[in-house]
């Protein structure tokens, strides 16, 4: 009998069930003791979630800014194409398109955005030719203007993307 009590006491000590003050700990209190204190467990999750939300918000701002610049670039390309179309009969359509493009620096210029030289393409459209406007390689009846820009990023730069390229025709 004495041997059984000693074996039980040794087994309890090994399992973490040793008696303290004559009272035996139950299995639940041992599990709590082994797992440690659980207070503050939500703090790391809140930090991770906050970083994810701030990262997504930053990317949304960068992409939104690029979309606004693309829309403005489209307006500039439309204005340049209209100015060029008005100058088709005089043959100065390339100069007119460049004067009204966002690369000109005055009428449709943007600050902080690098805008390339517009690509002015003379066209011979059959629809317009049926209206009685002749077309040949030196005398086009339509014109297309394509503009492109490089929009710098603020938050996407942290992920290695320093700029977005946008274009409009």
C-alpha positions as CSV (number, residue, x, y, z in Angstrom):
1,X,0.0,0.0,0.0
2,X,2.8,2.4,0.9
3,X,4.5,1.6,-2.5
4,X,1.2,2.4,-4.4
5,X,1.0,5.8,-2.7
6,X,4.6,6.7,-3.5
7,X,4.1,5.6,-7.2
8,X,1.0,7.7,-7.4
9,X,2.7,10.8,-5.9
10,X,5.7,10.4,-8.3
11,X,3.4,10.0,-11.2
12,X,1.4,13.1,-10.2
13,X,4.6,15.2,-9.9
14,X,5.8,14.1,-13.4
15,X,2.4,14.9,-14.9
16,X,2.3,18.3,-13.2
17,X,-0.4,17.2,-10.7
18,X,1.7,17.6,-7.6
19,X,-0.1,18.6,-4.5
20,X,0.4,22.0,-3.2
21,X,-1.0,22.7,0.3
22,X,-2.7,19.3,0.3
23,X,-5.0,20.1,-2.6
24,X,-4.8,18.5,-5.9
25,X,-5.0,20.5,-9.2
26,X,-7.6,19.3,-11.7
27,X,-6.8,18.6,-15.3
28,X,-8.2,22.0,-16.5
29,X,-6.0,24.0,-14.2
30,X,-2.9,22.1,-15.4
31,X,-3.9,22.8,-19.1
32,X,-4.2,26.5,-18.2
33,X,-0.9,26.4,-16.5
34,X,0.9,24.7,-19.4
35,X,-0.7,27.0,-22.1
36,X,0.3,30.2,-20.3
37,X,-1.6,33.4,-20.0
38,X,-4.0,34.1,-22.8
39,X,-4.6,37.8,-22.3
40,X,-3.4,40.0,-25.2
41,X,-3.9,37.3,-27.8
42,X,-6.0,39.6,-30.1
43,X,-3.3,42.3,-30.3
44,X,-1.1,40.6,-32.9
45,X,-4.2,39.9,-35.1
46,X,-5.3,43.5,-34.9
47,X,-1.8,44.7,-35.9
48,X,-1.8,42.3,-38.9
49,X,-5.3,43.3,-40.0
50,X,-4.5,47.0,-39.6
51,X,-1.4,46.6,-41.8
52,X,-3.4,44.8,-44.5
53,X,-6.1,47.4,-44.5
54,X,-3.6,50.3,-44.7
55,X,-1.7,48.5,-47.5
56,X,-4.9,48.0,-49.5
57,X,-6.0,51.6,-48.9
58,X,-2.6,52.8,-50.2
59,X,-2.8,50.7,-53.3
60,X,-6.4,51.9,-53.9
61,X,-5.1,55.5,-53.7
62,X,-2.3,54.9,-56.2
63,X,-4.6,53.0,-58.7
64,X,-7.3,55.7,-58.3
65,X,-4.8,58.4,-59.0
66,X,-3.6,56.6,-62.1
67,X,-7.3,56.2,-63.3
68,X,-7.9,59.9,-62.8
69,X,-4.7,60.8,-64.8
70,X,-5.8,58.3,-67.6
71,X,-9.2,60.0,-67.8
72,X,-7.5,63.5,-68.0
73,X,-5.2,62.1,-70.6
74,X,-8.2,60.8,-72.6
75,X,-9.7,64.3,-72.5
76,X,-6.3,65.8,-73.7
77,X,-6.1,63.3,-76.5
78,X,-9.6,64.1,-77.6
79,X,-8.9,67.8,-77.6
80,X,-5.7,67.3,-79.6
81,X,-7.5,65.1,-82.1
82,X,-10.2,67.7,-82.6
83,X,-7.6,70.5,-83.0
84,X,-5.8,68.3,-85.5
85,X,-9.0,67.5,-87.4
86,X,-9.7,71.2,-87.7
87,X,-6.3,71.7,-89.2
88,X,-6.4,68.8,-91.8
89,X,-7.1,71.1,-94.7
90,X,-4.1,73.3,-94.0
91,X,-1.7,70.4,-93.4
92,X,-0.6,71.5,-90.0
93,X,-2.6,68.9,-88.1
94,X,0.5,67.4,-86.4
95,X,1.5,70.8,-84.9
96,X,-2.1,71.5,-83.9
97,X,-2.3,68.1,-82.1
98,X,0.9,68.7,-80.3
99,X,-0.1,72.2,-79.2
100,X,-3.3,70.8,-77.6
101,X,-1.8,67.7,-76.1
102,X,-0.8,67.4,-72.4
103,X,2.9,67.2,-73.4
104,X,2.7,70.9,-74.7
105,X,3.1,72.3,-71.2
106,X,0.3,74.9,-71.4
107,X,-3.2,74.0,-72.4
108,X,-3.6,70.5,-70.9
109,X,-0.5,70.0,-68.9
110,X,-0.3,68.1,-65.6
111,X,2.1,68.6,-62.8
112,X,4.0,65.6,-61.3
113,X,3.2,63.3,-64.3
114,X,5.6,62.6,-67.1
115,X,3.7,62.8,-70.4
116,X,5.3,61.5,-73.6
117,X,5.1,63.1,-77.0
118,X,1.8,62.4,-78.6
119,X,1.7,60.0,-81.6
120,X,-0.3,61.7,-84.4
121,X,-1.5,59.3,-87.1
122,X,-3.1,60.5,-90.3
123,X,-6.0,58.2,-91.4
124,X,-8.0,57.6,-94.6
125,X,-11.4,56.5,-93.5
126,X,-13.8,55.2,-96.1
127,X,-16.8,56.5,-94.2
128,X,-15.6,60.0,-94.5
129,X,-14.5,59.5,-98.1
130,X,-18.1,58.6,-98.9
131,X,-19.0,62.2,-97.7
132,X,-17.0,63.6,-100.6
133,X,-13.8,64.1,-98.8
134,X,-10.9,62.7,-100.8
135,X,-8.1,60.9,-99.1
136,X,-4.5,60.1,-100.0
137,X,-1.1,59.7,-98.2
138,X,-0.4,63.4,-98.2
139,X,-4.0,64.6,-97.6
140,X,-5.7,62.5,-94.9
141,X,-9.4,62.8,-94.1
142,X,-9.1,61.9,-90.4
143,X,-6.5,61.8,-87.6
144,X,-5.8,59.7,-84.5
145,X,-3.9,61.0,-81.5
146,X,-2.4,58.6,-78.9
147,X,-0.9,60.0,-75.7
148,X,0.9,58.1,-72.9
149,X,2.0,59.1,-69.4
150,X,4.0,57.7,-66.5
151,X,2.2,58.3,-63.2
152,X,4.4,58.1,-60.1
153,X,3.2,56.0,-57.2
154,X,3.4,56.7,-53.5
155,X,2.4,53.5,-51.7
156,X,3.0,50.9,-54.4
157,X,6.6,52.1,-54.4
158,X,6.9,50.1,-51.1
159,X,6.1,46.9,-53.2
160,X,8.6,47.8,-55.9
161,X,6.2,49.5,-58.4
162,X,7.5,53.1,-58.8
163,X,5.0,54.2,-61.5
164,X,2.0,53.2,-63.6
165,X,2.0,53.7,-67.4
166,X,-1.3,54.9,-68.8
167,X,-2.4,55.8,-72.3
168,X,-5.3,57.2,-74.3
169,X,-6.3,57.3,-78.0
